[in-house]
Amino acid sequence: MPDGALPRAATLRRPPGIGTGTLLAVRLAWRQLWSEKARLASAIAGVMFACVLVFMQLGFRAALFDSATALIGAMRGDLFLMHPLTTASFRPEPFPRVRAYQALALPEVERAVPVYLAQATWRSPEDGSRRAIQLIGVDTDAGVLEFPGLAPILEQLKRADTIAFDARSRPEFGAVPRLLAERGPFEVQVGNRDMLVVGLIEIGPSFGADGNIVLSDVNFRRLVKERLVSAVDLVAIRLRPGSDITATQQRLRELLPADVAVLTQAELNAHERRYWEEATPIGFIFAFGSLMGLVVGMVIVYQILFSDIAGHLKEYATLKAMGYSNGYLGRVVLGAALILAVAGFIPGLAISAFLYDVVGGATFLPLAMDIARATSVFAMIFTMCAVAGLLAMRKLRDANPADMF
């Protein structure tokens, strides 16, 4: 062998790169987990439980906001007038209707349409029980509402004492769609007045109202007699094409008195969401439930990983004696956390999608799985498992070869 030449075996021994080393660490983590199948199943079940709990809490929270803003989202307006003290659409503060006419003073404003909101009692046409229902009154010729099914029955709603019933209302209101198909238009009692159901629309219940009725502004005033004719709950403003929404909003704020707020549709949506998120305990409860699910899952994963490290402490000490660093062993633990996150997330996603369909069908709330929510939940589950792995890695410090042998 020439002087200074290294043996062939020595020239081939190179430390693995980061990618290869990580792959080897994940393989080792998988074999450790697979060697204790009962413990692995328990860990996957814990992650899956946390995943389902977080999915359901986030789904309920999204359904809360989506249902609360369904009415606002169906309105076709560039700007809206609302009383500053209105906290939510189902609990409006009336303001003078003259504000709608004052807004027409600006040349940019093409139309200002009053919207009337109230709740009345609905008597079920099947069993006679009474239940509160949301009333939505609007000028049927204004074109500011675009609910599915509304356009074909607009002419019928112009007749006296006619209403359109929300087909997605809670079943406690009675089987109105079936009765309408069997009988055609039929009478029901709303408040203390007999009204004729002439058609169906689709809005959906919310946490503030279990059902909805759309009717003309004239029929609304006939039904809600205690309401002053000069008072409205909301005004939808349509601007002329090409108008600057922000500039017009500022001019309206300067023109109108302080008893109305001028909002864009996005601001009106945010106002409604803020009520449910901050002014009621419901939003906090759903967020807290998601956090508790992550904490429970993290504790379960931590216990599994900690027990796994404690059970293989001599093996880890042997690897240290062979020259493997704490960093490599840490990658083994984090690899196990990643495996548990993926293995628990996949069945958790499938179960949650199934539960969304079941709960959505039972509550009529807009519950649906989407990519953004699935991605965010996986990120939370992976972070949960990674934190549990980092906490469990502290046990590796005890793997000292000198103490083990």
Phi and psi in degrees as a GROMACS rama.xvg file:
@    title "Ramachandran Plot"
@    xaxis  label "Phi"
@    yaxis  label "Psi"
@TYPE xy
-63.6659  152.545  PRO-2
-64.0816  139.893  ASP-3
82.1828  -5.70637  GLY-4
-83.587  141.088  ALA-5
-90.4902  149.649  LEU-6
-59.1193  150.27  PRO-7
-59.2792  -40.3609  ARG-8
-62.8627  -35.9654  ALA-9
-68.1379  -36.5112  ALA-10
-69.0097  -21.2623  THR-11
-89.0298  -13.5273  LEU-12
-85.0723  102.249  ARG-13
-126.277  143.036  ARG-14
-64.6312  141.077  PRO-15
-64.8561  150.005  PRO-16
-68.3087  177.761  GLY-17
-62.7886  -44.7791  ILE-18
-64.4578  -46.0391  GLY-19
-65.6455  -41.5966  THR-20
-63.2722  -38.9741  GLY-21
-66.5013  -40.6892  THR-22
-62.1876  -42.4109  LEU-23
-64.7022  -37.7248  LEU-24
-65.506  -39.7158  ALA-25
-66.6709  -40.2284  VAL-26
-61.3173  -42.7926  ARG-27
-64.3605  -40.8975  LEU-28
-62.288  -42.0044  ALA-29
-63.3462  -41.9725  TRP-30
-66.2262  -36.2786  ARG-31
-65.4257  -44.1615  GLN-32
-65.5971  -41.7289  LEU-33
-68.478  -24.4702  TRP-34
-69.4131  -22.2764  SER-35
-118.738  81.3143  GLU-36
-65.721  -36.799  LYS-37
-65.6809  -42.3357  ALA-38
-66.4297  -38.3074  ARG-39
-63.0859  -43.767  LEU-40
-63.043  -38.8187  ALA-41
-64.3617  -41.9796  SER-42
-64.6991  -44.3951  ALA-43
-63.0595  -40.4523  ILE-44
-62.8239  -39.286  ALA-45
-64.7051  -44.1218  GLY-46
-65.3235  -41.5558  VAL-47
-61.8418  -41.5211  MET-48
-61.2406  -45.7135  PHE-49
-61.8345  -40.3227  ALA-50
-62.0668  -48.2461  CYS-51
-63.28  -41.8614  VAL-52
-63.1382  -43.9883  LEU-53
-66.552  -43.5953  VAL-54
-58.5082  -45.1063  PHE-55
-68.4357  -41.2264  MET-56
-65.3539  -44.1286  GLN-57
-66.8125  -35.7094  LEU-58
-65.0499  -44.5002  GLY-59
-62.6921  -39.8654  PHE-60
-64.817  -44.0404  ARG-61
-65.8375  -38.8358  ALA-62
-63.9953  -35.9661  ALA-63
-58.8844  -49.6207  LEU-64
-70.9431  -40.8377  PHE-65
-64.7471  -42.6617  ASP-66
-70.4756  -35.1646  SER-67
-68.2723  -29.7989  ALA-68
-103.254  9.70412  THR-69
-62.9175  -42.6333  ALA-70
-64.2685  -45.4114  LEU-71
-65.2342  -39.15  ILE-72
-66.2957  -25.061  GLY-73
-84.358  -7.20259  ALA-74
-83.698  140.636  MET-75
-108.347  90.223  ARG-76
-148.523  150.449  GLY-77
-87.4567  -35.9987  ASP-78
-136.582  160.147  LEU-79
-137.873  142.608  PHE-80
-104.012  133.874  LEU-81
-147.036  149.239  MET-82
-67.5243  135.163  HIS-83
-60.1345  -23.0027  PRO-84
-91.1563  0.552921  LEU-85
-68.287  124.93  THR-86
-93.8501  -34.5547  THR-87
-155.214  160.043  ALA-88
-64.3246  -29.4524  SER-89
-82.8722  -3.46767  PHE-90
-135.99  63.9447  ARG-91
-81.5527  156.177  PRO-92
-104.798  119.544  GLU-93
-67.2983  154.895  PRO-94
-143.059  164.661  PHE-95
-61.1585  133.955  PRO-96
-66.9296  -20.3115  ARG-97
-61.7259  -20.3956  VAL-98
-63.261  -31.0878  ARG-99
-64.8351  -41.1058  ALA-100
-71.9897  -32.7667  TYR-101
-66.6725  -34.1323  GLN-102
-64.6349  -27.8525  ALA-103
-68.6069  -8.55276  LEU-104
-67.4466  -24.034  ALA-105
-80.2383  133.45  LEU-106
-64.1501  -21.9078  PRO-107
-73.8597  -22.2451  GLU-108
-83.412  117.998  VAL-109
-88.9404  -37.6598  GLU-110
-154.178  140.462  ARG-111
-127.503  110.644  ALA-112
-111.02  118.333  VAL-113
-68.884  142.279  PRO-114
-123.752  133.262  VAL-115
-112.624  132.328  TYR-116
-129.725  134.394  LEU-117
-163.824  170.991  ALA-118
-121.417  140.637  GLN-119
-136.249  170.459  ALA-120
-90.5498  137.746  THR-121
-112.416  128.418  TRP-122
-96.4669  121.739  ARG-123
-60.2356  130.782  SER-124
-71.2035  -6.77327  PRO-125
-98.3841  -53.0615  GLU-126
-116.338  -1.56375  ASP-127
79.2453  4.17478  GLY-128
-71.3893  154.679  SER-129
-107.408  146.109  ARG-130
-155.679  143.425  ARG-131
-71.4868  139.464  ALA-132
-137.435  148.233  ILE-133
-84.2266  131.917  GLN-134
-103.737  134.719  LEU-135
-126.572  106.485  ILE-136
-106.147  134.423  GLY-137
-157.006  155.255  VAL-138
-65.116  117.18  ASP-139
-68.5798  -17.7106  THR-140
-90.2124  -4.60443  ASP-141
-78.7238  -27.7857  ALA-142
70.6385  33.2278  GLY-143
-99.3127  -6.43384  VAL-144
-116.7  136.754  LEU-145
-132.81  61.854  GLU-146
-82.487  145.476  PHE-147
-57.8191  129.747  PRO-148
91.6651  -6.26196  GLY-149
-78.3452  -41.2027  LEU-150
-56.028  -44.2241  ALA-151
-68.0702  -16.5505  PRO-152
-113.813  12.1282  ILE-153
-60.3093  -41.5041  LEU-154
-64.0375  -37.2506  GLU-155
-68.4528  -30.5312  GLN-156
-71.4495  -13.1996  LEU-157
-75.5927  -17.9938  LYS-158
-74.1427  157.599  ARG-159
-65.7329  138.003  ALA-160
58.0953  43.7509  ASP-161
-117.118  148.471  THR-162
-141.129  159.247  ILE-163
-113.462  129.295  ALA-164
-98.4208  141.458  PHE-165
-75.7558  112.466  ASP-166
-66.1372  -18.0498  ALA-167
-96.4249  12.7694  ARG-168
-67.2193  164.322  SER-169
-59.762  146.677  ARG-170
-65.9135  -13.8704  PRO-171
-64.9323  -17.5293  GLU-172
-77.5617  -7.35251  PHE-173
105.157  161.478  GLY-174
-81.7131  66.4822  ALA-175
-62.4196  -43.7909  VAL-176
-58.817  -41.013  PRO-177
-67.7214  -42.8984  ARG-178
-64.5617  -36.6211  LEU-179
-68.2904  -36.2169  LEU-180
-69.7261  -34.0101  ALA-181
-81.0207  -42.783  GLU-182
-101.458  -20.644  ARG-183
82.5875  -166.786  GLY-184
-53.1233  131.485  PRO-185
-139.309  159.81  PHE-186
-87.9102  142.552  GLU-187
-135.529  162.894  VAL-188
-102.422  120.773  GLN-189
-119.321  121.607  VAL-190
64.024  -124.655  GLY-191
-114.491  26.9824  ASN-192
-130.994  142.749  ARG-193
-83.5289  124.765  ASP-194
-121.213  152.089  MET-195
-103.536  118.653  LEU-196
-78.5239  115.516  VAL-197
-109.187  -9.3834  VAL-198
-175.299  177.012  GLY-199
-120.925  144.363  LEU-200
-126.773  177.049  ILE-201
-131.338  114.65  GLU-202
-124.415  -57.7695  ILE-203
105.88  149.044  GLY-204
-73.6543  165.173  PRO-205
-137.379  -179.158  SER-206
-73.2615  -11.0151  PHE-207
-100.906  -20.8076  GLY-208
-149.116  134.961  ALA-209
-85.7679  -15.1872  ASP-210
-159.219  168.116  GLY-211
-140.508  151.031  ASN-212
-131.73  135.167  ILE-213
-110.561  133.717  VAL-214
-148.657  166.354  LEU-215
-70.4088  160.165  SER-216
-63.0389  -33.3871  ASP-217
-66.7196  -46.6738  VAL-218
-65.6404  -31.8278  ASN-219
-61.4109  -44.4143  PHE-220
-68.9736  -30.1587  ARG-221
-66.8251  -36.7557  ARG-222
-80.7631  -43.9493  LEU-223
-100.813  79.6856  VAL-224
-71.6022  -24.717  LYS-225
-74.7784  -12.8515  GLU-226
-78.0788  132.586  ARG-227
-65.1215  138.55  LEU-228
-62.2369  -30.1806  VAL-229
-84.0345  2.14369  SER-230
-109.361  139.283  ALA-231
-129.258  166.629  VAL-232
-106.923  -26.3726  ASP-233
-158.301  148.16  LEU-234
-128.604  122.629  VAL-235
-95.1056  125.346  ALA-236
-109.827  124.712  ILE-237
-102.369  128.639  ARG-238
-95.9032  158.236  LEU-239
-70.0847  148.212  ARG-240
-54.3918  135.212  PRO-241
89.6078  -3.23797  GLY-242
-73.9907  146.876  SER-243
-83.5779  113.8  ASP-244
-64.5374  -44.4419  ILE-245
-65.2188  -43.8359  THR-246
-66.0045  -41.2564  ALA-247
-65.5661  -38.633  THR-248
-59.1932  -43.8997  GLN-249
-65.2489  -40.1372  GLN-250
-66.0719  -37.9373  ARG-251
-66.4588  -37.4175  LEU-252
-63.8675  -34.7921  ARG-253
-76.1447  -31.5664  GLU-254
-79.2723  -42.3907  LEU-255
-88.9583  153.299  LEU-256
-65.5674  174.821  PRO-257
-78.0438  -0.153026  ALA-258
-84.5992  6.38296  ASP-259
-135.489  146.957  VAL-260
-107.086  140.365  ALA-261
-106.327  114.515  VAL-262
-126.46  148.54  LEU-263
-79.2073  170.52  THR-264
-64.4132  -37.0746  GLN-265
-64.751  -40.1976  ALA-266
-68.2153  -36.0218  GLU-267
-66.275  -40.7719  LEU-268
-60.8581  -45.2554  ASN-269
-64.0429  -36.6474  ALA-270
-63.0648  -42.437  HIS-271
-66.3062  -43.2933  GLU-272
-63.918  -39.3497  ARG-273
-63.5166  -35.0148  ARG-274
-60.9686  -49.3675  TYR-275
-71.8346  -26.8971  TRP-276
-84.8173  -34.2726  GLU-277
-114.706  -35.2171  GLU-278
-90.3422  -7.21088  ALA-279
-126.752  157.028  THR-280
-77.5173  -7.19168  PRO-281
-65.1326  -48.7202  ILE-282
-60.2756  -40.9568  GLY-283
-65.049  -39.2079  PHE-284
-61.7869  -44.0537  ILE-285
-65.9  -41.5922  PHE-286
-65.4916  -40.8021  ALA-287
-66.3963  -38.2304  PHE-288
-61.7082  -39.8226  GLY-289
-62.9331  -43.5905  SER-290
-62.6496  -42.6242  LEU-291
-63.9071  -36.8287  MET-292
-61.5259  -42.0107  GLY-293
-66.7297  -39.4299  LEU-294
-64.9173  -45.2837  VAL-295
-61.0909  -45.3912  VAL-296
-62.84  -40.002  GLY-297
-64.7388  -40.1826  MET-298
-63.1821  -42.1762  VAL-299
-63.748  -47.8852  ILE-300
-63.5542  -40.9016  VAL-301
-59.7727  -45.0974  TYR-302
-62.8395  -40.4861  GLN-303
-65.1045  -48.4465  ILE-304
-66.7046  -39.9153  LEU-305
-62.676  -44.604  PHE-306
-64.5033  -37.2594  SER-307
-64.8292  -42.6916  ASP-308
-65.9511  -43.8018  ILE-309
-63.4574  -35.8619  ALA-310
-73.8842  -21.6299  GLY-311
-116.855  29.3305  HIS-312
-62.9214  -37.8371  LEU-313
-65.852  -38.3512  LYS-314
-63.8617  -40.9533  GLU-315
-63.8306  -39.7092  TYR-316
-63.5376  -38.3821  ALA-317
-62.7461  -43.0514  THR-318
-62.2154  -38.2972  LEU-319
-63.8088  -41.7303  LYS-320
-64.1402  -28.2585  ALA-321
-79.8725  -7.74994  MET-322
110.845  1.56774  GLY-323
-73.2855  136.377  TYR-324
-84.0746  166.01  SER-325
-62.8998  -31.264  ASN-326
-63.2396  -42.67  GLY-327
-65.331  -44.4147  TYR-328
-64.5136  -33.2966  LEU-329
-64.3666  -36.7107  GLY-330
-65.7265  -30.4369  ARG-331
-64.0982  -45.2678  VAL-332
-65.9509  -44.1066  VAL-333
-66.7692  -32.0546  LEU-334
-63.0512  -39.7514  GLY-335
-63.8186  -38.4079  ALA-336
-63.8303  -40.9601  ALA-337
-64.4286  -41.7149  LEU-338
-61.6601  -43.976  ILE-339
-65.6616  -37.2191  LEU-340
-63.2345  -46.3708  ALA-341
-69.0685  -44.0867  VAL-342
-66.1119  -30.6815  ALA-343
-86.1297  -28.2808  GLY-344
-72.1478  -40.3924  PHE-345
-61.2942  -52.8811  ILE-346
-67.4546  -31.4917  PRO-347
-63.2126  -38.8618  GLY-348
-64.512  -44.3832  LEU-349
-64.2893  -44.4894  ALA-350
-64.8317  -40.8479  ILE-351
-64.9025  -41.4508  SER-352
-61.625  -39.2872  ALA-353
-65.4747  -43.8606  PHE-354
-66.3822  -32.8634  LEU-355
-58.3677  -45.0924  TYR-356
-64.3124  -42.779  ASP-357
-65.7957  -50.9094  VAL-358
-68.7966  -39.3198  VAL-359
-61.9484  -39.2792  GLY-360
-68.7997  -30.612  GLY-361
-82.1973  -32.9247  ALA-362
-105.366  -11.0028  THR-363
62.8695  21.8782  PHE-364
-90.4203  151.207  LEU-365
-75.6618  79.268  PRO-366
-102.423  118.798  LEU-367
-151.507  141.152  ALA-368
-79.2848  136.928  MET-369
-134.686  163.466  ASP-370
-64.1556  -40.7997  ILE-371
-61.136  -43.0081  ALA-372
-68.9979  -40.9691  ARG-373
-61.9829  -41.518  ALA-374
-65.5627  -44.1489  THR-375
-65.8757  -38.1314  SER-376
-67.542  -40.6702  VAL-377
-61.8226  -39.9989  PHE-378
-61.5997  -40.2816  ALA-379
-67.7023  -40.7436  MET-380
-66.9528  -41.7561  ILE-381
-64.1729  -42.8619  PHE-382
-61.3444  -41.6624  THR-383
-58.1364  -47.7769  MET-384
-68.0463  -37.1593  CYS-385
-65.3842  -42.1671  ALA-386
-63.1256  -42.0247  VAL-387
-61.7999  -39.1839  ALA-388
-65.431  -41.1638  GLY-389
-63.8056  -38.3414  LEU-390
-67.5651  -39.2419  LEU-391
-70.3275  -23.7853  ALA-392
-64.252  -18.7268  MET-393
-61.2401  -26.7982  ARG-394
-67.12  -22.0566  LYS-395
-64.8938  -23.6081  LEU-396
-62.3384  -24.0812  ARG-397
-78.5883  -10.5918  ASP-398
-82.4912  72.0765  ALA-399
-100.197  117.424  ASN-400
-56.9511  -34.0917  PRO-401
-66.367  -29.7796  ALA-402
-87.2929  -22.8216  ASP-403
-83.8906  -29.2126  MET-404
